[in-house]
Amino acid sequence: MVNCKELNPDASPQAAFGARLRSSRESRGWTQEELSERMGISSGHISGVETTRKAPSLLFAKAADRAFGLVGTGDTFERRWSEMHNGSLLEGYPEYVGYQSRAAEIRLFETGVIPGLLQTREYASVLADAAVQRGEITPEQAAERVEVQIQQQAVLVRTLPPLTFAVLDESCIRNPIGGPVVMEQQFRRLLEFAEQATTSIQIAPYSMAERKPFRRLVYLLTMPDRSVMSYVESQTHGHLDRELTSVLPLVRAYHQLQIGAASQAESVAVIQQLRKGIL
């Protein structure tokens, strides 16, 4: 019998992933070759993941979700993959990204750095490499972190993209991450984002001072059913919240933030000026 190695899902998270992949396949009566056709991945690679000889990638997990019809459900292979890589991503963030991919509206506030949804690959790589140098993550985890940041941006170009509002603390565009070349590319990306019909970008200037309601990252999602949720971070933890009693005050504070921030026209002018200064 082909691929008859016995699996122990309790051996490791990777073994649990492989065991679930095999059981999902066998419950449908599929061979590895048949699953290969559905996933667009070689049967040998599928065998390797099932038996833990190969580690699954994020792309592999997403392909498995599509093949098994799990996209948009609560227990996906992508979520299992994220749980295995929680050393490179803060708790709650992978789940947030899953909801973000289906959101009708996205509201972002960030301080110090550009939000991941708007980062260029070069900008994201500089941040991930710095985390490696500090000993926080491995080079492999850094590569995965960058891929997550870049792949989530597909939400902005889907068939019906969400309304996306980004309010950036002035420190985001003043902080020279990666130097002039990286920042010039990043400024260009922000200007392209501002030109889209379903997006808005504003800079919250330093002069807002105490009127600025947030001091840390705050992301807000409105789902197609009009439910809302928030994602916030501390230095070491991320927290996804769906309780209206705690989310709605953040929504109201975000509206106050937008009122106090510079208009999109004023914000674009500032970004263009900074970009010209480093060309």
Secondary structure, 3 states (H helix, E strand, C coil): CCCCCCCCCCCCHHHHHHHHHHHHHHHCCCCHHHHHHHHCCCHHHHHHHHCCCCCCCHHHHHHHHHHHCCCCCCCCHHHHHHHHCCCCCCCCHHHHHHHHCCCCEEEEEECCCCCHHHCCHHHHHHHHHHHHHCCCCCHHHHHHHHHHHHHHHHHHHCCCCCEEEEEEEHHHHHCCCCCHHHHHHHHHHHHHHHCCCCEEEEEECHHHHHHCCCCCCEEEEECCCCCEEEEEECCCCEEEECCHHHHHHHHHHHHHHHHHCCCHHHHHHHHHHHHHHHC
